[in-house]
Amino acid sequence: MPGRFFIGYYLLHEGGPLRLGVVASRRLGGATRRNRAKRRLREVFRKNEPRDPVAADVVLIARNAIVEASFEEIDRAYVRGVGRALETSWQRPGDP
């Protein structure tokens, strides 16, 4: 799910916890900028954890625009993309 602030991937698996991987390449800038981008992505992930347990691996790749973006913008982008996908993915066809 490519977006303005990050690219998100997720893979469902059988059993196990919901896990997160965050990538911030040197293209973002120095260590301070990369760490800030990773902190923001981890916090958005933590804040928007699905209500029901999901067995999935999520990978978020930070893009340059994330450094100047507000937390609210990043949060909205996550909820529209990865968050929505995780909320609906645990439901199987025919489940209520």
mmCIF file as gemmi writes it, N, C-alpha and C atoms, coordinates in Angstrom:
data_model
loop_
_atom_site.group_PDB
_atom_site.id
_atom_site.type_symbol
_atom_site.label_atom_id
_atom_site.label_alt_id
_atom_site.label_comp_id
_atom_site.label_asym_id
_atom_site.label_entity_id
_atom_site.label_seq_id
_atom_site.pdbx_PDB_ins_code
_atom_site.Cartn_x
_atom_site.Cartn_y
_atom_site.Cartn_z
_atom_site.occupancy
_atom_site.B_iso_or_equiv
_atom_site.pdbx_formal_charge
_atom_site.auth_seq_id
_atom_site.auth_asym_id
_atom_site.pdbx_PDB_model_num
ATOM 1 N N . MET Axp A 1 ? 0.82 -1.166 0 1 0 ? 1 A 1
ATOM 2 C CA . MET Axp A 1 ? 0 0 0 1 0 ? 1 A 1
ATOM 3 C C . MET Axp A 1 ? 0.871 1.24 0 1 0 ? 1 A 1
ATOM 4 N N . PRO Axp A 2 ? 1.241 1.71 -1.165 1 0 ? 2 A 1
ATOM 5 C CA . PRO Axp A 2 ? 2.083 2.903 -1.207 1 0 ? 2 A 1
ATOM 6 C C . PRO Axp A 2 ? 1.304 4.148 -0.813 1 0 ? 2 A 1
ATOM 7 N N . GLY Axp A 3 ? 1.932 4.993 -0.065 1 0 ? 3 A 1
ATOM 8 C CA . GLY Axp A 3 ? 1.322 6.234 0.366 1 0 ? 3 A 1
ATOM 9 C C . GLY Axp A 3 ? 2.348 7.35 0.332 1 0 ? 3 A 1
ATOM 10 N N . ARG Axp A 4 ? 1.922 8.522 0.732 1 0 ? 4 A 1
ATOM 11 C CA . ARG Axp A 4 ? 2.797 9.685 0.706 1 0 ? 4 A 1
ATOM 12 C C . ARG Axp A 4 ? 3.878 9.603 1.781 1 0 ? 4 A 1
ATOM 13 N N . PHE Axp A 5 ? 3.536 9.053 2.953 1 0 ? 5 A 1
ATOM 14 C CA . PHE Axp A 5 ? 4.457 9.05 4.088 1 0 ? 5 A 1
ATOM 15 C C . PHE Axp A 5 ? 5.171 7.723 4.293 1 0 ? 5 A 1
ATOM 16 N N . PHE Axp A 6 ? 4.585 6.644 3.841 1 0 ? 6 A 1
ATOM 17 C CA . PHE Axp A 6 ? 5.2 5.331 4.006 1 0 ? 6 A 1
ATOM 18 C C . PHE Axp A 6 ? 4.58 4.35 3.021 1 0 ? 6 A 1
ATOM 19 N N . ILE Axp A 7 ? 5.271 3.241 2.844 1 0 ? 7 A 1
ATOM 20 C CA . ILE Axp A 7 ? 4.754 2.118 2.072 1 0 ? 7 A 1
ATOM 21 C C . ILE Axp A 7 ? 4.485 1.02 3.085 1 0 ? 7 A 1
ATOM 22 N N . GLY Axp A 8 ? 3.3 0.42 3.019 1 0 ? 8 A 1
ATOM 23 C CA . GLY Axp A 8 ? 2.94 -0.6 3.994 1 0 ? 8 A 1
ATOM 24 C C . GLY Axp A 8 ? 2.654 -1.934 3.342 1 0 ? 8 A 1
ATOM 25 N N . TYR Axp A 9 ? 3.163 -2.986 3.955 1 0 ? 9 A 1
ATOM 26 C CA . TYR Axp A 9 ? 2.899 -4.352 3.529 1 0 ? 9 A 1
ATOM 27 C C . TYR Axp A 9 ? 2.401 -5.135 4.731 1 0 ? 9 A 1
ATOM 28 N N . TYR Axp A 10 ? 1.531 -6.096 4.491 1 0 ? 10 A 1
ATOM 29 C CA . TYR Axp A 10 ? 1.16 -6.992 5.575 1 0 ? 10 A 1
ATOM 30 C C . TYR Axp A 10 ? 0.963 -8.39 5.007 1 0 ? 10 A 1
ATOM 31 N N . LEU Axp A 11 ? 1.225 -9.376 5.848 1 0 ? 11 A 1
ATOM 32 C CA . LEU Axp A 11 ? 1.098 -10.77 5.478 1 0 ? 11 A 1
ATOM 33 C C . LEU Axp A 11 ? 0.436 -11.502 6.636 1 0 ? 11 A 1
ATOM 34 N N . LEU Axp A 12 ? -0.714 -12.1 6.362 1 0 ? 12 A 1
ATOM 35 C CA . LEU Axp A 12 ? -1.424 -12.877 7.379 1 0 ? 12 A 1
ATOM 36 C C . LEU Axp A 12 ? -0.754 -14.234 7.526 1 0 ? 12 A 1
ATOM 37 N N . HIS Axp A 13 ? -0.752 -14.771 8.736 1 0 ? 13 A 1
ATOM 38 C CA . HIS Axp A 13 ? -0.215 -16.108 8.969 1 0 ? 13 A 1
ATOM 39 C C . HIS Axp A 13 ? -1.059 -16.809 10.015 1 0 ? 13 A 1
ATOM 40 N N . GLU Axp A 14 ? -0.847 -18.08 10.167 1 0 ? 14 A 1
ATOM 41 C CA . GLU Axp A 14 ? -1.613 -18.888 11.115 1 0 ? 14 A 1
ATOM 42 C C . GLU Axp A 14 ? -1.031 -18.733 12.509 1 0 ? 14 A 1
ATOM 43 N N . GLY Axp A 15 ? -1.848 -18.275 13.439 1 0 ? 15 A 1
ATOM 44 C CA . GLY Axp A 15 ? -1.42 -18.163 14.831 1 0 ? 15 A 1
ATOM 45 C C . GLY Axp A 15 ? -0.303 -17.156 15.021 1 0 ? 15 A 1
ATOM 46 N N . GLY Axp A 16 ? -0.018 -16.878 16.256 1 0 ? 16 A 1
ATOM 47 C CA . GLY Axp A 16 ? 1.07 -15.961 16.571 1 0 ? 16 A 1
ATOM 48 C C . GLY Axp A 16 ? 0.587 -14.53 16.726 1 0 ? 16 A 1
ATOM 49 N N . PRO Axp A 17 ? 1.481 -13.665 17.12 1 0 ? 17 A 1
ATOM 50 C CA . PRO Axp A 17 ? 1.109 -12.284 17.397 1 0 ? 17 A 1
ATOM 51 C C . PRO Axp A 17 ? 1.125 -11.402 16.142 1 0 ? 17 A 1
ATOM 52 N N . LEU Axp A 18 ? 0.641 -10.202 16.313 1 0 ? 18 A 1
ATOM 53 C CA . LEU Axp A 18 ? 0.745 -9.157 15.299 1 0 ? 18 A 1
ATOM 54 C C . LEU Axp A 18 ? 2.121 -8.527 15.487 1 0 ? 18 A 1
ATOM 55 N N . ARG Axp A 19 ? 2.944 -8.565 14.43 1 0 ? 19 A 1
ATOM 56 C CA . ARG Axp A 19 ? 4.316 -8.068 14.544 1 0 ? 19 A 1
ATOM 57 C C . ARG Axp A 19 ? 4.547 -6.916 13.582 1 0 ? 19 A 1
ATOM 58 N N . LEU Axp A 20 ? 5.483 -6.04 13.932 1 0 ? 20 A 1
ATOM 59 C CA . LEU Axp A 20 ? 5.792 -4.867 13.13 1 0 ? 20 A 1
ATOM 60 C C . LEU Axp A 20 ? 7.275 -4.828 12.803 1 0 ? 20 A 1
ATOM 61 N N . GLY Axp A 21 ? 7.569 -4.456 11.558 1 0 ? 21 A 1
ATOM 62 C CA . GLY Axp A 21 ? 8.922 -4.159 11.124 1 0 ? 21 A 1
ATOM 63 C C . GLY Axp A 21 ? 8.916 -2.77 10.508 1 0 ? 21 A 1
ATOM 64 N N . VAL Axp A 22 ? 9.891 -1.946 10.879 1 0 ? 22 A 1
ATOM 65 C CA . VAL Axp A 22 ? 9.96 -0.578 10.374 1 0 ? 22 A 1
ATOM 66 C C . VAL Axp A 22 ? 11.301 -0.382 9.683 1 0 ? 22 A 1
ATOM 67 N N . VAL Axp A 23 ? 11.262 0.22 8.487 1 0 ? 23 A 1
ATOM 68 C CA . VAL Axp A 23 ? 12.467 0.459 7.703 1 0 ? 23 A 1
ATOM 69 C C . VAL Axp A 23 ? 12.581 1.946 7.425 1 0 ? 23 A 1
ATOM 70 N N . ALA Axp A 24 ? 13.759 2.501 7.677 1 0 ? 24 A 1
ATOM 71 C CA . ALA Axp A 24 ? 14.051 3.895 7.345 1 0 ? 24 A 1
ATOM 72 C C . ALA Axp A 24 ? 15.457 3.918 6.758 1 0 ? 24 A 1
ATOM 73 N N . SER Axp A 25 ? 15.543 4.106 5.451 1 0 ? 25 A 1
ATOM 74 C CA . SER Axp A 25 ? 16.845 4.047 4.793 1 0 ? 25 A 1
ATOM 75 C C . SER Axp A 25 ? 17.618 5.353 4.974 1 0 ? 25 A 1
ATOM 76 N N . ARG Axp A 26 ? 18.86 5.343 4.585 1 0 ? 26 A 1
ATOM 77 C CA . ARG Axp A 26 ? 19.711 6.527 4.711 1 0 ? 26 A 1
ATOM 78 C C . ARG Axp A 26 ? 19.261 7.663 3.809 1 0 ? 26 A 1
ATOM 79 N N . ARG Axp A 27 ? 18.408 7.385 2.858 1 0 ? 27 A 1
ATOM 80 C CA . ARG Axp A 27 ? 17.876 8.438 1.986 1 0 ? 27 A 1
ATOM 81 C C . ARG Axp A 27 ? 17.071 9.459 2.771 1 0 ? 27 A 1
ATOM 82 N N . LEU Axp A 28 ? 16.551 9.07 3.935 1 0 ? 28 A 1
ATOM 83 C CA . LEU Axp A 28 ? 15.788 9.991 4.771 1 0 ? 28 A 1
ATOM 84 C C . LEU Axp A 28 ? 16.68 11.053 5.399 1 0 ? 28 A 1
ATOM 85 N N . GLY Axp A 29 ? 17.935 10.753 5.545 1 0 ? 29 A 1
ATOM 86 C CA . GLY Axp A 29 ? 18.859 11.699 6.157 1 0 ? 29 A 1
ATOM 87 C C . GLY Axp A 29 ? 19.66 11.026 7.253 1 0 ? 29 A 1
ATOM 88 N N . GLY Axp A 30 ? 20.092 11.838 8.202 1 0 ? 30 A 1
ATOM 89 C CA . GLY Axp A 30 ? 20.919 11.352 9.297 1 0 ? 30 A 1
ATOM 90 C C . GLY Axp A 30 ? 20.14 10.458 10.256 1 0 ? 30 A 1
ATOM 91 N N . ALA Axp A 31 ? 20.868 9.967 11.247 1 0 ? 31 A 1
ATOM 92 C CA . ALA Axp A 31 ? 20.277 9.029 12.21 1 0 ? 31 A 1
ATOM 93 C C . ALA Axp A 31 ? 19.112 9.648 12.966 1 0 ? 31 A 1
ATOM 94 N N . THR Axp A 32 ? 19.197 10.93 13.269 1 0 ? 32 A 1
ATOM 95 C CA . THR Axp A 32 ? 18.122 11.59 14.008 1 0 ? 32 A 1
ATOM 96 C C . THR Axp A 32 ? 16.827 11.574 13.225 1 0 ? 32 A 1
ATOM 97 N N . ARG Axp A 33 ? 16.889 11.89 11.941 1 0 ? 33 A 1
ATOM 98 C CA . ARG Axp A 33 ? 15.695 11.887 11.086 1 0 ? 33 A 1
ATOM 99 C C . ARG Axp A 33 ? 15.142 10.476 10.915 1 0 ? 33 A 1
ATOM 100 N N . ARG Axp A 34 ? 16.021 9.506 10.71 1 0 ? 34 A 1
ATOM 101 C CA . ARG Axp A 34 ? 15.577 8.125 10.543 1 0 ? 34 A 1
ATOM 102 C C . ARG Axp A 34 ? 14.914 7.613 11.82 1 0 ? 34 A 1
ATOM 103 N N . ASN Axp A 35 ? 15.507 7.882 12.965 1 0 ? 35 A 1
ATOM 104 C CA . ASN Axp A 35 ? 14.932 7.424 14.228 1 0 ? 35 A 1
ATOM 105 C C . ASN Axp A 35 ? 13.602 8.088 14.52 1 0 ? 35 A 1
ATOM 106 N N . ARG Axp A 36 ? 13.469 9.371 14.17 1 0 ? 36 A 1
ATOM 107 C CA . ARG Axp A 36 ? 12.198 10.056 14.384 1 0 ? 36 A 1
ATOM 108 C C . ARG Axp A 36 ? 11.102 9.431 13.522 1 0 ? 36 A 1
ATOM 109 N N . ALA Axp A 37 ? 11.437 9.127 12.267 1 0 ? 37 A 1
ATOM 110 C CA . ALA Axp A 37 ? 10.461 8.488 11.37 1 0 ? 37 A 1
ATOM 111 C C . ALA Axp A 37 ? 10.046 7.13 11.924 1 0 ? 37 A 1
ATOM 112 N N . LYS Axp A 38 ? 10.997 6.34 12.414 1 0 ? 38 A 1
ATOM 113 C CA . LYS Axp A 38 ? 10.675 5.022 12.955 1 0 ? 38 A 1
ATOM 114 C C . LYS Axp A 38 ? 9.836 5.133 14.227 1 0 ? 38 A 1
ATOM 115 N N . ARG Axp A 39 ? 10.166 6.08 15.098 1 0 ? 39 A 1
ATOM 116 C CA . ARG Axp A 39 ? 9.376 6.286 16.321 1 0 ? 39 A 1
ATOM 117 C C . ARG Axp A 39 ? 7.937 6.634 15.987 1 0 ? 39 A 1
ATOM 118 N N . ARG Axp A 40 ? 7.749 7.516 15.009 1 0 ? 40 A 1
ATOM 119 C CA . ARG Axp A 40 ? 6.397 7.918 14.627 1 0 ? 40 A 1
ATOM 120 C C . ARG Axp A 40 ? 5.61 6.739 14.073 1 0 ? 40 A 1
ATOM 121 N N . LEU Axp A 41 ? 6.229 5.918 13.241 1 0 ? 41 A 1
ATOM 122 C CA . LEU Axp A 41 ? 5.529 4.77 12.674 1 0 ? 41 A 1
ATOM 123 C C . LEU Axp A 41 ? 5.193 3.739 13.744 1 0 ? 41 A 1
ATOM 124 N N . ARG Axp A 42 ? 6.104 3.498 14.679 1 0 ? 42 A 1
ATOM 125 C CA . ARG Axp A 42 ? 5.812 2.556 15.761 1 0 ? 42 A 1
ATOM 126 C C . ARG Axp A 42 ? 4.657 3.055 16.635 1 0 ? 42 A 1
ATOM 127 N N . GLU Axp A 43 ? 4.616 4.362 16.899 1 0 ? 43 A 1
ATOM 128 C CA . GLU Axp A 43 ? 3.544 4.91 17.729 1 0 ? 43 A 1
ATOM 129 C C . GLU Axp A 43 ? 2.198 4.836 17.012 1 0 ? 43 A 1
ATOM 130 N N . VAL Axp A 44 ? 2.167 5.117 15.724 1 0 ? 44 A 1
ATOM 131 C CA . VAL Axp A 44 ? 0.918 5.012 14.96 1 0 ? 44 A 1
ATOM 132 C C . VAL Axp A 44 ? 0.425 3.57 14.967 1 0 ? 44 A 1
ATOM 133 N N . PHE Axp A 45 ? 1.334 2.622 14.811 1 0 ? 45 A 1
ATOM 134 C CA . PHE Axp A 45 ? 0.981 1.209 14.843 1 0 ? 45 A 1
ATOM 135 C C . PHE Axp A 45 ? 0.414 0.828 16.211 1 0 ? 45 A 1
ATOM 136 N N . ARG Axp A 46 ? 1.079 1.263 17.278 1 0 ? 46 A 1
ATOM 137 C CA . ARG Axp A 46 ? 0.636 0.941 18.629 1 0 ? 46 A 1
ATOM 138 C C . ARG Axp A 46 ? -0.734 1.566 18.927 1 0 ? 46 A 1
ATOM 139 N N . LYS Axp A 47 ? -0.907 2.803 18.515 1 0 ? 47 A 1
ATOM 140 C CA . LYS Axp A 47 ? -2.148 3.529 18.787 1 0 ? 47 A 1
ATOM 141 C C . LYS Axp A 47 ? -3.353 2.916 18.061 1 0 ? 47 A 1
ATOM 142 N N . ASN Axp A 48 ? -3.132 2.332 16.899 1 0 ? 48 A 1
ATOM 143 C CA . ASN Axp A 48 ? -4.217 1.824 16.066 1 0 ? 48 A 1
ATOM 144 C C . ASN Axp A 48 ? -4.238 0.305 15.978 1 0 ? 48 A 1
ATOM 145 N N . GLU Axp A 49 ? -3.861 -0.348 17.055 1 0 ? 49 A 1
ATOM 146 C CA . GLU Axp A 49 ? -3.876 -1.811 17.075 1 0 ? 49 A 1
ATOM 147 C C . GLU Axp A 49 ? -5.309 -2.314 16.878 1 0 ? 49 A 1
ATOM 148 N N . PRO Axp A 50 ? -5.506 -3.35 16.055 1 0 ? 50 A 1
ATOM 149 C CA . PRO Axp A 50 ? -6.863 -3.861 15.805 1 0 ? 50 A 1
ATOM 150 C C . PRO Axp A 50 ? -7.549 -4.313 17.094 1 0 ? 50 A 1
ATOM 151 N N . ARG Axp A 51 ? -8.876 -4.164 17.117 1 0 ? 51 A 1
ATOM 152 C CA . ARG Axp A 51 ? -9.653 -4.56 18.296 1 0 ? 51 A 1
ATOM 153 C C . ARG Axp A 51 ? -9.594 -6.067 18.518 1 0 ? 51 A 1
ATOM 154 N N . ASP Axp A 52 ? -9.641 -6.825 17.444 1 0 ? 52 A 1
ATOM 155 C CA . ASP Axp A 52 ? -9.588 -8.282 17.534 1 0 ? 52 A 1
ATOM 156 C C . ASP Axp A 52 ? -8.179 -8.752 17.19 1 0 ? 52 A 1
ATOM 157 N N . PRO Axp A 53 ? -7.737 -9.85 17.789 1 0 ? 53 A 1
ATOM 158 C CA . PRO Axp A 53 ? -6.391 -10.344 17.513 1 0 ? 53 A 1
ATOM 159 C C . PRO Axp A 53 ? -6.223 -10.733 16.037 1 0 ? 53 A 1
ATOM 160 N N . VAL Axp A 54 ? -5.115 -10.336 15.475 1 0 ? 54 A 1
ATOM 161 C CA . VAL Axp A 54 ? -4.794 -10.633 14.085 1 0 ? 54 A 1
ATOM 162 C C . VAL Axp A 54 ? -3.395 -11.244 14.063 1 0 ? 54 A 1
ATOM 163 N N . ALA Axp A 55 ? -3.242 -12.356 13.39 1 0 ? 55 A 1
ATOM 164 C CA . ALA Axp A 55 ? -1.936 -12.976 13.223 1 0 ? 55 A 1
ATOM 165 C C . ALA Axp A 55 ? -1.376 -12.484 11.901 1 0 ? 55 A 1
ATOM 166 N N . ALA Axp A 56 ? -0.506 -11.478 11.962 1 0 ? 56 A 1
ATOM 167 C CA . ALA Axp A 56 ? 0.028 -10.882 10.737 1 0 ? 56 A 1
ATOM 168 C C . ALA Axp A 56 ? 1.385 -10.252 11.016 1 0 ? 56 A 1
ATOM 169 N N . ASP Axp A 57 ? 2.154 -10.108 9.954 1 0 ? 57 A 1
ATOM 170 C CA . ASP Axp A 57 ? 3.397 -9.359 9.986 1 0 ? 57 A 1
ATOM 171 C C . ASP Axp A 57 ? 3.169 -8.094 9.172 1 0 ? 57 A 1
ATOM 172 N N . VAL Axp A 58 ? 3.514 -6.949 9.737 1 0 ? 58 A 1
ATOM 173 C CA . VAL Axp A 58 ? 3.345 -5.665 9.065 1 0 ? 58 A 1
ATOM 174 C C . VAL Axp A 58 ? 4.723 -5.046 8.89 1 0 ? 58 A 1
ATOM 175 N N . VAL Axp A 59 ? 5.011 -4.548 7.681 1 0 ? 59 A 1
ATOM 176 C CA . VAL Axp A 59 ? 6.261 -3.851 7.404 1 0 ? 59 A 1
ATOM 177 C C . VAL Axp A 59 ? 5.904 -2.464 6.89 1 0 ? 59 A 1
ATOM 178 N N . LEU Axp A 60 ? 6.47 -1.44 7.518 1 0 ? 60 A 1
ATOM 179 C CA . LEU Axp A 60 ? 6.258 -0.059 7.107 1 0 ? 60 A 1
ATOM 180 C C . LEU Axp A 60 ? 7.604 0.523 6.679 1 0 ? 60 A 1
ATOM 181 N N . ILE Axp A 61 ? 7.653 1.069 5.478 1 0 ? 61 A 1
ATOM 182 C CA . ILE Axp A 61 ? 8.871 1.661 4.935 1 0 ? 61 A 1
ATOM 183 C C . ILE Axp A 61 ? 8.664 3.167 4.862 1 0 ? 61 A 1
ATOM 184 N N . ALA Axp A 62 ? 9.45 3.909 5.624 1 0 ? 62 A 1
ATOM 185 C CA . ALA Axp A 62 ? 9.306 5.36 5.7 1 0 ? 62 A 1
ATOM 186 C C . ALA Axp A 62 ? 9.74 6.015 4.394 1 0 ? 62 A 1
ATOM 187 N N . ARG Axp A 63 ? 9.007 7.073 4.021 1 0 ? 63 A 1
ATOM 188 C CA . ARG Axp A 63 ? 9.347 7.885 2.855 1 0 ? 63 A 1
ATOM 189 C C . ARG Axp A 63 ? 9.753 9.277 3.327 1 0 ? 63 A 1
ATOM 190 N N . ASN Axp A 64 ? 10.379 10.046 2.443 1 0 ? 64 A 1
ATOM 191 C CA . ASN Axp A 64 ? 10.912 11.36 2.818 1 0 ? 64 A 1
ATOM 192 C C . ASN Axp A 64 ? 9.869 12.303 3.401 1 0 ? 64 A 1
ATOM 193 N N . ALA Axp A 65 ? 8.646 12.274 2.926 1 0 ? 65 A 1
ATOM 194 C CA . ALA Axp A 65 ? 7.614 13.212 3.373 1 0 ? 65 A 1
ATOM 195 C C . ALA Axp A 65 ? 7.246 13.029 4.845 1 0 ? 65 A 1
ATOM 196 N N . ILE Axp A 66 ? 7.578 11.892 5.437 1 0 ? 66 A 1
ATOM 197 C CA . ILE Axp A 66 ? 7.193 11.629 6.828 1 0 ? 66 A 1
ATOM 198 C C . ILE Axp A 66 ? 7.913 12.556 7.803 1 0 ? 66 A 1
ATOM 199 N N . VAL Axp A 67 ? 9.084 13.033 7.429 1 0 ? 67 A 1
ATOM 200 C CA . VAL Axp A 67 ? 9.885 13.848 8.349 1 0 ? 67 A 1
ATOM 201 C C . VAL Axp A 67 ? 9.211 15.184 8.648 1 0 ? 67 A 1
ATOM 202 N N . GLU Axp A 68 ? 8.592 15.805 7.648 1 0 ? 68 A 1
ATOM 203 C CA . GLU Axp A 68 ? 7.936 17.1 7.849 1 0 ? 68 A 1
ATOM 204 C C . GLU Axp A 68 ? 6.449 16.977 8.166 1 0 ? 68 A 1
ATOM 205 N N . ALA Axp A 69 ? 5.889 15.795 8.105 1 0 ? 69 A 1
ATOM 206 C CA . ALA Axp A 69 ? 4.449 15.61 8.315 1 0 ? 69 A 1
ATOM 207 C C . ALA Axp A 69 ? 4.1 15.689 9.797 1 0 ? 69 A 1
ATOM 208 N N . SER Axp A 70 ? 2.867 16.096 10.068 1 0 ? 70 A 1
ATOM 209 C CA . SER Axp A 70 ? 2.39 16.087 11.449 1 0 ? 70 A 1
ATOM 210 C C . SER Axp A 70 ? 1.982 14.659 11.816 1 0 ? 70 A 1
ATOM 211 N N . PHE Axp A 71 ? 1.936 14.403 13.112 1 0 ? 71 A 1
ATOM 212 C CA . PHE Axp A 71 ? 1.558 13.071 13.57 1 0 ? 71 A 1
ATOM 213 C C . PHE Axp A 71 ? 0.144 12.722 13.116 1 0 ? 71 A 1
ATOM 214 N N . GLU Axp A 72 ? -0.752 13.704 13.118 1 0 ? 72 A 1
ATOM 215 C CA . GLU Axp A 72 ? -2.138 13.474 12.712 1 0 ? 72 A 1
ATOM 216 C C . GLU Axp A 72 ? -2.23 13.043 11.252 1 0 ? 72 A 1
ATOM 217 N N . GLU Axp A 73 ? -1.418 13.643 10.39 1 0 ? 73 A 1
ATOM 218 C CA . GLU Axp A 73 ? -1.414 13.255 8.973 1 0 ? 73 A 1
ATOM 219 C C . GLU Axp A 73 ? -0.956 11.811 8.804 1 0 ? 73 A 1
ATOM 220 N N . ILE Axp A 74 ? 0.089 11.446 9.511 1 0 ? 74 A 1
ATOM 221 C CA . ILE Axp A 74 ? 0.612 10.079 9.439 1 0 ? 74 A 1
ATOM 222 C C . ILE Axp A 74 ? -0.429 9.099 9.976 1 0 ? 74 A 1
ATOM 223 N N . ASP Axp A 75 ? -1.068 9.474 11.076 1 0 ? 75 A 1
ATOM 224 C CA . ASP Axp A 75 ? -2.089 8.635 11.682 1 0 ? 75 A 1
ATOM 225 C C . ASP Axp A 75 ? -3.244 8.388 10.706 1 0 ? 75 A 1
ATOM 226 N N . ARG Axp A 76 ? -3.735 9.436 10.062 1 0 ? 76 A 1
ATOM 227 C CA . ARG Axp A 76 ? -4.832 9.291 9.093 1 0 ? 76 A 1
ATOM 228 C C . ARG Axp A 76 ? -4.427 8.392 7.933 1 0 ? 76 A 1
ATOM 229 N N . ALA Axp A 77 ? -3.202 8.561 7.439 1 0 ? 77 A 1
ATOM 230 C CA . ALA Axp A 77 ? -2.728 7.736 6.326 1 0 ? 77 A 1
ATOM 231 C C . ALA Axp A 77 ? -2.654 6.263 6.739 1 0 ? 77 A 1
ATOM 232 N N . TYR Axp A 78 ? -2.211 5.994 7.959 1 0 ? 78 A 1
ATOM 233 C CA . TYR Axp A 78 ? -2.125 4.615 8.437 1 0 ? 78 A 1
ATOM 234 C C . TYR Axp A 78 ? -3.511 3.994 8.553 1 0 ? 78 A 1
ATOM 235 N N . VAL Axp A 79 ? -4.439 4.735 9.165 1 0 ? 79 A 1
ATOM 236 C CA . VAL Axp A 79 ? -5.789 4.21 9.367 1 0 ? 79 A 1
ATOM 237 C C . VAL Axp A 79 ? -6.461 3.933 8.017 1 0 ? 79 A 1
ATOM 238 N N . ARG Axp A 80 ? -6.3 4.813 7.048 1 0 ? 80 A 1
ATOM 239 C CA . ARG Axp A 80 ? -6.909 4.614 5.728 1 0 ? 80 A 1
ATOM 240 C C . ARG Axp A 80 ? -6.316 3.414 4.998 1 0 ? 80 A 1
ATOM 241 N N . GLY Axp A 81 ? -5.059 3.13 5.219 1 0 ? 81 A 1
ATOM 242 C CA . GLY Axp A 81 ? -4.406 2.048 4.488 1 0 ? 81 A 1
ATOM 243 C C . GLY Axp A 81 ? -4.287 0.772 5.283 1 0 ? 81 A 1
ATOM 244 N N . VAL Axp A 82 ? -3.217 0.65 6.021 1 0 ? 82 A 1
ATOM 245 C CA . VAL Axp A 82 ? -2.895 -0.582 6.742 1 0 ? 82 A 1
ATOM 246 C C . VAL Axp A 82 ? -3.921 -0.876 7.832 1 0 ? 82 A 1
ATOM 247 N N . GLY Axp A 83 ? -4.327 0.131 8.58 1 0 ? 83 A 1
ATOM 248 C CA . GLY Axp A 83 ? -5.281 -0.082 9.662 1 0 ? 83 A 1
ATOM 249 C C . GLY Axp A 83 ? -6.581 -0.684 9.179 1 0 ? 83 A 1
ATOM 250 N N . ARG Axp A 84 ? -7.12 -0.147 8.098 1 0 ? 84 A 1
ATOM 251 C CA . ARG Axp A 84 ? -8.371 -0.665 7.539 1 0 ? 84 A 1
ATOM 252 C C . ARG Axp A 84 ? -8.187 -2.087 7.026 1 0 ? 84 A 1
ATOM 253 N N . ALA Axp A 85 ? -7.062 -2.352 6.389 1 0 ? 85 A 1
ATOM 254 C CA . ALA Axp A 85 ? -6.806 -3.696 5.857 1 0 ? 85 A 1
ATOM 255 C C . ALA Axp A 85 ? -6.728 -4.723 6.993 1 0 ? 85 A 1
ATOM 256 N N . LEU Axp A 86 ? -6.072 -4.367 8.09 1 0 ? 86 A 1
ATOM 257 C CA . LEU Axp A 86 ? -5.958 -5.3 9.212 1 0 ? 86 A 1
ATOM 258 C C . LEU Axp A 86 ? -7.298 -5.518 9.899 1 0 ? 86 A 1
ATOM 259 N N . GLU Axp A 87 ? -8.111 -4.487 10.007 1 0 ? 87 A 1
ATOM 260 C CA . GLU Axp A 87 ? -9.426 -4.625 10.644 1 0 ? 87 A 1
ATOM 261 C C . GLU Axp A 87 ? -10.325 -5.579 9.868 1 0 ? 87 A 1
ATOM 262 N N . THR Axp A 88 ? -10.25 -5.56 8.556 1 0 ? 88 A 1
ATOM 263 C CA . THR Axp A 88 ? -11.135 -6.398 7.75 1 0 ? 88 A 1
ATOM 264 C C . THR Axp A 88 ? -10.528 -7.75 7.408 1 0 ? 88 A 1
ATOM 265 N N . SER Axp A 89 ? -9.208 -7.89 7.498 1 0 ? 89 A 1
ATOM 266 C CA . SER Axp A 89 ? -8.562 -9.122 7.042 1 0 ? 89 A 1
ATOM 267 C C . SER Axp A 89 ? -8.803 -10.302 7.959 1 0 ? 89 A 1
ATOM 268 N N . TRP Axp A 90 ? -9.046 -10.055 9.247 1 0 ? 90 A 1
ATOM 269 C CA . TRP Axp A 90 ? -9.224 -11.181 10.166 1 0 ? 90 A 1
ATOM 270 C C . TRP Axp A 90 ? -10.566 -11.838 9.96 1 0 ? 90 A 1
ATOM 271 N N . GLN Axp A 91 ? -11.529 -11.146 9.331 1 0 ? 91 A 1
ATOM 272 C CA . GLN Axp A 91 ? -12.839 -11.717 9.1 1 0 ? 91 A 1
ATOM 273 C C . GLN Axp A 91 ? -12.797 -12.629 7.884 1 0 ? 91 A 1
ATOM 274 N N . ARG Axp A 92 ? -13.323 -13.803 8.018 1 0 ? 92 A 1
ATOM 275 C CA . ARG Axp A 92 ? -13.395 -14.745 6.92 1 0 ? 92 A 1
ATOM 276 C C . ARG Axp A 92 ? -14.757 -14.625 6.253 1 0 ? 92 A 1
ATOM 277 N N . PRO Axp A 93 ? -14.865 -14.941 4.976 1 0 ? 93 A 1
ATOM 278 C CA . PRO Axp A 93 ? -16.175 -14.902 4.332 1 0 ? 93 A 1
ATOM 279 C C . PRO Axp A 93 ? -17.164 -15.818 5.062 1 0 ? 93 A 1
ATOM 280 N N . GLY Axp A 94 ? -18.342 -15.322 5.306 1 0 ? 94 A 1
ATOM 281 C CA . GLY Axp A 94 ? -19.35 -16.082 6.027 1 0 ? 94 A 1
ATOM 282 C C . GLY Axp A 94 ? -19.362 -15.839 7.513 1 0 ? 94 A 1
ATOM 283 N N . ASP Axp A 95 ? -18.31 -15.188 8.054 1 0 ? 95 A 1
ATOM 284 C CA . ASP Axp A 95 ? -18.307 -14.849 9.479 1 0 ? 95 A 1
ATOM 285 C C . ASP Axp A 95 ? -19.23 -13.655 9.696 1 0 ? 95 A 1
ATOM 286 N N . PRO Axp A 96 ? -19.854 -13.576 10.858 1 0 ? 96 A 1
ATOM 287 C CA . PRO Axp A 96 ? -20.737 -12.428 11.134 1 0 ? 96 A 1
ATOM 288 C C . PRO Axp A 96 ? -19.967 -11.133 11.275 1 0 ? 96 A 1
